[in-house]
Amino acid sequence: MKKQEYDHEALLRLAAMKMPFGRYAGYRLVDLPEPYVVWFAQQGFPAGKLGQALAAVYEIKVNGLEYLFAPLK
């Protein structure tokens, strides 16, 4: 079985990325409240890099993996 490779730089970028608009403007995406991220998932994520990042944060939060970002903050 082949070992899965991870893009560590992408994880660091995701940890640093901030919400550019709305009620939580300026918050890091990984620090957004889970209900807010779930709402985006239900309504549809925005297009582009922000939407991709929010989708990744959604998967992280619903799977209880926020602890992975603790050392990166």
C-alpha distances in whole Angstrom, upper triangle without the diagonal:
4,6,9,12,16,19,21,24,24,24,27,29,28,29,33,33,36,38,40,43,44,45,42,43,42,39,35,33,31,35,36,37,34,37,38,34,34,37,36,33,35,38,35,34,36,35,33,31,33,32,28,29,30,28,25,28,28,25,25,28,27,24,26,24,27,27,24,27,30,29,29,33
4,6,9,13,16,18,21,21,21,24,26,25,27,30,30,34,35,38,40,42,43,40,40,39,37,33,31,29,33,34,35,33,36,36,33,33,36,34,32,34,36,34,32,34,32,30,28,30,30,26,26,28,26,23,26,27,23,23,27,27,24,26,23,26,26,23,25,28,27,27,31
4,6,10,13,15,18,18,18,21,23,23,24,27,28,31,33,35,38,40,40,37,38,36,34,30,28,26,30,31,33,31,34,34,30,31,34,32,30,33,35,32,30,32,31,29,27,28,28,24,24,26,24,21,23,25,21,21,24,25,22,23,20,23,23,19,22,24,23,23,27
4,7,10,12,15,15,15,18,20,19,21,24,24,28,29,32,34,36,37,34,34,33,31,27,25,23,27,28,30,27,30,31,27,28,31,29,26,30,32,29,27,28,27,25,23,25,24,20,20,23,20,17,20,21,18,18,21,22,19,21,18,20,20,17,19,22,22,21,25
4,7,9,12,12,12,15,17,17,18,21,22,25,27,30,33,34,35,32,32,31,29,25,23,22,25,27,29,27,30,30,26,28,31,28,26,30,31,29,26,27,26,24,21,23,23,19,19,21,20,17,19,21,18,18,21,22,20,21,18,20,20,16,18,21,20,19,22
4,6,9,9,9,11,13,13,15,17,18,22,24,26,29,31,32,29,28,27,25,21,20,18,22,23,26,24,27,27,23,25,28,26,24,28,29,26,23,24,24,21,18,20,20,16,16,18,17,14,16,18,16,15,18,20,18,19,15,17,17,13,15,18,17,15,19
4,5,5,7,9,10,11,13,15,16,19,22,24,27,29,30,27,26,25,23,19,18,17,21,22,25,24,27,26,23,25,27,25,24,27,28,25,22,23,22,19,16,18,18,15,14,17,16,13,15,18,16,15,19,21,19,20,17,17,18,14,14,18,16,14,18
4,5,5,6,9,10,11,13,14,18,21,23,26,28,29,26,25,23,21,18,17,16,19,21,24,23,27,26,23,25,28,25,25,28,29,27,23,24,23,20,17,18,19,16,14,17,18,14,15,18,17,15,18,21,19,19,16,16,16,12,12,15,13,11,14
4,5,5,6,9,10,11,12,16,19,21,24,27,28,24,23,21,20,16,16,15,19,21,24,24,27,25,23,25,27,25,24,28,29,26,22,22,21,18,15,16,18,15,13,17,17,14,16,19,18,17,20,22,21,21,18,17,18,14,13,16,14,11,14
4,5,5,6,9,10,10,14,16,18,22,24,25,22,21,19,18,15,13,13,17,18,21,21,24,22,19,22,24,21,21,25,25,22,19,19,18,15,11,13,14,12,10,13,14,11,12,16,15,14,17,20,19,19,16,16,17,13,12,16,15,12,14
4,5,5,6,9,10,13,16,19,22,23,24,21,20,19,17,13,12,11,14,16,19,19,22,21,18,20,23,21,20,24,25,22,19,20,20,17,13,14,15,13,10,13,13,10,11,14,13,11,14,17,16,16,13,12,13,10,9,12,12,9,12
4,5,5,6,9,12,15,18,21,23,24,20,19,17,15,12,12,11,14,16,20,20,23,22,19,22,24,22,22,26,27,24,21,21,21,18,14,15,17,15,12,14,16,13,13,16,16,14,16,20,19,18,15,13,14,11,9,11,10,7,9
4,5,5,6,10,13,15,18,21,22,18,17,15,14,11,10,11,14,16,19,20,22,21,18,21,23,20,21,24,24,22,18,18,18,15,11,12,14,12,9,12,14,12,12,16,16,15,17,20,20,20,17,15,16,14,11,14,14,10,11
4,5,5,9,11,13,16,19,19,16,15,14,12,9,7,8,11,12,16,16,19,17,14,17,19,17,17,21,21,19,16,16,16,14,10,10,12,10,7,9,11,9,8,12,13,11,13,16,17,16,14,12,14,12,9,13,13,10,11
4,6,9,11,14,17,19,19,16,15,13,11,7,7,6,9,11,15,15,19,17,15,18,20,18,19,23,23,21,18,18,19,17,14,13,15,13,10,11,13,11,9,13,14,11,13,16,17,15,13,10,12,10,7,9,10,7,7
4,6,10,12,16,18,18,15,13,11,10,6,8,8,10,12,16,17,20,18,17,20,21,19,21,24,24,22,19,18,19,17,13,12,15,14,11,13,15,13,12,16,17,15,16,20,20,19,16,14,15,13,10,12,12,8,8
4,7,9,12,15,16,12,11,9,8,6,6,8,10,11,15,16,19,16,14,18,19,16,18,21,21,19,15,15,16,14,10,9,12,12,8,10,13,12,11,14,16,15,16,19,20,19,17,15,17,15,12,15,15,12,11
4,6,9,11,12,9,7,5,5,4,5,8,9,9,13,15,17,14,13,17,17,15,17,21,20,18,15,14,16,14,12,9,12,13,10,10,14,14,12,15,17,16,16,19,21,20,19,16,18,17,14,16,17,14,12
4,6,8,9,6,5,5,6,6,6,10,10,8,12,14,15,12,11,15,15,12,15,18,17,16,13,12,14,13,12,8,11,13,10,9,13,14,12,14,17,16,16,19,21,20,19,17,20,19,16,18,20,17,16
4,7,10,8,5,6,8,9,10,13,13,12,15,17,18,14,14,18,17,14,17,20,18,17,14,12,13,13,12,9,12,14,12,12,15,16,15,17,20,20,20,22,24,24,23,21,23,23,20,22,23,20,18
4,7,7,5,8,9,12,11,15,14,12,15,17,17,13,14,17,15,13,17,18,16,16,13,12,14,15,14,11,13,16,14,13,16,18,16,17,21,21,20,22,25,25,25,22,25,25,22,24,26,23,21
4,5,5,9,10,13,12,15,14,11,13,15,14,11,12,15,13,12,16,17,15,15,14,13,16,17,17,13,14,17,16,14,17,19,17,17,21,21,20,22,25,25,25,22,25,26,23,24,27,24,22
4,6,9,9,12,12,15,13,10,11,14,13,10,12,15,13,13,17,18,16,17,16,16,19,20,19,16,17,19,18,15,18,20,17,17,21,21,19,21,24,23,24,21,24,25,22,23,26,24,21
4,6,6,9,9,11,9,7,9,12,12,9,11,14,13,13,16,18,17,17,15,15,18,19,17,14,15,18,15,13,16,17,15,15,19,18,17,19,22,21,21,18,21,21,19,20,22,20,18
4,6,9,9,13,11,10,12,15,16,12,13,17,16,14,18,20,18,18,16,15,17,17,16,13,15,17,15,13,17,18,16,17,21,20,19,22,24,23,23,20,22,23,19,21,23,20,18
4,6,9,12,10,10,13,16,17,14,15,19,18,17,20,22,21,21,18,17,19,18,16,13,16,18,15,14,18,18,16,18,21,20,19,22,24,23,22,19,21,21,17,18,20,17,15
4,6,8,6,7,10,13,15,12,12,16,16,15,18,21,20,20,17,17,19,19,16,13,15,17,13,12,16,16,13,15,18,16,15,19,21,19,18,15,17,18,14,15,17,15,12
4,5,5,7,10,13,15,13,12,16,17,15,17,20,20,19,16,16,18,17,14,12,14,14,11,11,14,13,10,13,16,14,13,17,18,17,16,12,15,14,11,12,14,12,10
4,5,5,9,10,13,10,9,13,14,12,14,17,17,16,13,13,16,15,12,9,11,11,8,7,10,10,7,10,12,11,11,14,16,15,14,11,14,14,11,13,15,13,12
4,6,8,9,13,11,10,13,15,14,15,18,19,18,15,16,18,18,15,12,13,13,9,9,11,9,6,9,11,9,8,12,13,12,10,7,10,10,8,10,12,11,10
4,6,9,12,10,10,13,15,15,16,19,20,19,17,18,20,20,17,15,16,16,13,11,14,13,9,11,14,11,10,13,15,13,12,9,11,12,10,10,13,12,10
4,6,9,7,7,10,11,11,13,16,16,16,14,16,18,19,17,13,14,15,12,10,12,12,9,10,13,12,10,13,15,14,14,11,14,15,13,14,17,16,14
4,6,5,7,9,10,11,13,15,16,17,15,17,20,21,20,16,16,17,15,12,14,14,10,10,13,12,9,11,14,13,14,11,14,16,15,15,19,18,16
4,5,5,6,9,10,10,12,14,15,14,17,20,21,19,16,15,16,14,11,12,12,9,8,10,10,6,8,11,10,12,10,14,15,15,16,20,19,18
4,5,5,6,9,10,10,12,14,14,17,20,21,21,17,16,18,16,12,13,15,12,10,13,13,10,10,14,13,15,14,18,19,18,20,23,23,21
4,5,5,6,9,10,11,12,11,14,17,19,18,14,13,15,14,10,12,14,11,9,13,14,11,12,15,15,17,15,18,20,18,20,23,22,20
4,5,5,6,9,10,10,9,12,15,16,15,12,11,12,11,7,8,10,8,6,10,10,8,9,13,13,14,13,17,17,16,18,22,20,19
4,5,5,6,9,10,10,13,16,18,18,15,13,14,13,10,9,12,10,7,10,11,9,8,12,13,15,15,18,19,19,21,24,23,22
4,5,5,6,8,9,12,16,18,18,15,13,15,15,11,11,14,12,10,13,15,13,12,16,17,19,18,22,22,22,24,27,25,24
4,5,5,6,5,8,12,14,14,11,9,12,12,8,9,12,11,9,12,14,13,13,16,18,18,18,21,22,21,23,26,24,23
4,6,5,6,10,12,15,15,13,10,11,12,8,7,11,10,7,10,13,12,11,14,16,17,17,21,21,21,23,26,24,24
4,6,8,12,14,17,18,16,13,14,15,12,11,14,14,11,13,16,15,13,16,19,20,20,24,24,24,27,30,28,28
4,7,9,12,15,17,14,12,14,15,12,12,16,15,13,15,18,17,16,20,21,23,22,26,26,25,28,31,29,28
4,7,9,12,14,12,8,11,13,10,9,13,14,12,14,17,16,16,19,21,22,22,25,25,24,27,30,27,27
4,7,9,10,8,5,8,9,7,7,11,11,10,13,15,15,15,18,20,20,20,23,23,21,25,27,24,24
4,7,8,7,4,8,10,8,9,13,13,13,16,18,18,19,21,23,23,22,25,24,23,26,28,25,25
4,7,7,5,8,10,10,11,13,15,15,17,19,20,21,23,25,24,23,27,25,24,27,29,26,26
4,6,5,6,9,10,11,13,14,15,17,19,20,21,23,25,23,23,26,24,22,26,27,24,24
4,5,5,6,9,10,11,12,14,15,16,18,20,21,23,21,20,23,21,19,22,23,20,21
4,5,5,6,9,10,10,12,14,15,16,18,20,21,20,18,21,20,18,21,22,19,19
4,5,5,6,9,10,10,12,14,15,16,18,20,19,18,22,20,19,22,24,21,21
4,5,5,6,9,10,11,12,14,16,17,19,17,17,20,18,17,21,22,20,20
4,5,5,6,9,10,11,12,14,15,17,15,14,17,15,14,17,19,16,17
4,5,5,6,9,10,10,12,14,15,14,13,17,16,15,18,20,17,17
4,5,5,6,9,10,11,12,14,14,14,17,16,16,19,21,19,20
4,5,5,6,9,10,11,12,11,11,14,13,13,16,18,16,17
4,5,5,6,9,10,10,9,9,12,11,11,14,16,14,15
4,5,5,6,8,10,10,10,14,14,14,16,19,18,18
4,6,5,6,9,8,10,13,13,13,16,19,18,19
4,6,5,6,5,6,9,9,10,13,15,14,15
4,5,5,6,6,10,10,11,13,16,16,16
4,6,8,9,12,13,14,16,19,19,20
4,6,8,11,11,13,15,18,18,19
4,6,8,9,11,13,16,16,17
4,5,6,8,10,13,13,14
4,5,6,7,10,11,11
4,5,5,8,10,10
4,6,7,8,10
4,6,5,6
4,5,6
4,6
4
